[in-house]
């Protein structure tokens, strides 16, 4: 039978967007994007503000007297420029602001930039690949406005996080600094520092945003992150030729706001480039086909490495690109550092007075060896290895969070076996990463003209720690749910780092410091192993996997 | 005849949210059984409990007389499953994906897999992420069918498939039935179940509202009729016609519902001199609501 459409219905009046909708972030793309980034904002602002606060406290505790400040000034003065400038320009190291800016300034900028890169590469490209952007873009306003609203949301979150950083920096210096030694940091200095951090972040985030419509989310984030590290290293080491002159770190090298030195034109240049990137990004998004990206032409894995033979090989095949990326990245880091510390260790060992100076400040380290210097960087290596492990956990978890697990478990593969084979694959990935890192150390040390000695075998401690983090993540994933497994693993890495970093200078109880797994790892880069740490890492990994295997038998599959 | 699927007062709650409530089902060996219901009725929840992907709050589910939560691996060994929504490995090609699932199960006849690939007209050399929605569905279907399982559990299997491929799928389903294998397929499309299944169960708001032969579905089918007259509608002339109910008059309009044949209504309308006549077959959801109202109905 025929059906009649009848008269077209009269369009209903669209009611005004309620205040509740606006507050909850459902009133606009801007509001929704801000709502979506609230967790990232809380983490970023909390970390930045918290670190400014605790670092002020820690520096005040470690260097409480003018003599100790003089000592650190002398030590840094005796180090080769290549090692010093990688951190930042050493200005007024005897003050809290100067030392904090030199030692941790780049860390603030790089960390915040990473947040910006992840946010701005994903805000459009990520949503496009998921398909939800098609629906958003079909709303009755142009693509330009979509891009601008999403951009404005990130800039708002970044601005608020920078305000928190500036406030906490000034509060920290007033609470823990010594006015007589020039520790007080003025609001202008704090704002100048936060502006520098924020604009550096926006510059690299803007690069990711620009490349997003062309390369897609992972491609743009990868290029922007690699560019950031390259330009930071190029500026710090004054190497890689003309490349250093393109570095925002180089343009602002004289802007040491926490030490009272400002270079506003340099900072304005960074801001200008950031705005330029963002404008180009908006235009590219508006002009290009939605979600059509060229991607990066990466060499594919050979078919046997993809692993279709069984569940372990498939899980490992899935992890392999990630393991290779982490391994190559850390390997390059290892080459760079080992070649530098190798040269430096060689220089020190030729000057007995230098050996004495360093011995007084680092009594437990042998800084005449490459391994001794690499041990000084142990905390950074451990953070990287821990986060790598968290990403391996995320990949394992994606079987369930992405919806593959239902089909996999409908085969005769038991739930516990899926957990165990996935965990084995994650640990094999840790092995791949660790071996590549150790190879990088060996190459770098050899290039620096020193023997890598114990450092090659010592690199295994990264693998042990990462395996323990995998165990924790798998346990959480099996017992409570894979959607939180990687996040919990990353939080454990962060908390461990903060405990190990802050417990000694803040004179916190020893039992509290011992909670950090990294406090039990000895000095493996110089051949001093701590059996307790090795056993603890292996036990956490094994028990974690076992708990995960038992736990998943008891819960529903998402 | 032995039952392949059996549930006893199967209930699943998600906290305070309703999943399924006291579902009783029995599917015999060799049956093609349809599981019908509107979106959110509890079809997928029932299937996931049968496969032990989620655990029942109360009640029991048996597949091949094995309690599904007691030995899920033994159940999985004998089934082929297609989820309602799924994603697979982006970097693997369709062929590699099928090979992987074949390896996980074992016992896949490569020639039969090749035949399925040909029947479904799938290009196995493309990466999974490059496939359209329909082609992804084909990969899932072949993965479920390739080992000739004793029981096929298919959640909305024709979703995204074009009519020609749907036809191929229904032929394969008939083939499975002819070989004595069992199929349990969920759907919210009445016509799909009508042409492929011998028996159906209808689920609404988590409860089974009817189980019976597919012919019984036709009894549910009805028409909503709207007639316009020049003067006052002669409602009394339609009131006693067979299958007519819910008569309503509004100005010159007469609305009514007709179960069964519509011919007597058309003839009566012609006699009464109508100006306009509209008839429409309501959606499944409307059919359910018309038949059962909003209250739960006991299992037949």
Interface residues (C-beta under 8 A of the other chain):
Chain A: X1 X2 X3 X4 X300 X301 X303 X306 X308 X309 X310 X311 X314 X318 X321 X402 X403 X404 X406 X407 X408 X409 X410 X411 X412 X413 X414 X415 X555 X556 X557
Chain B: X48 X51 X53 X54 X55 X72 X73 X76 X77 X79 X81 X83 X85 X86 X87 X88 X89 X91 X92 X96 X97 X99 X100 X101 X103 X104 X105 X106 X140 X143 X153 X223 X276 X278 X279 X280
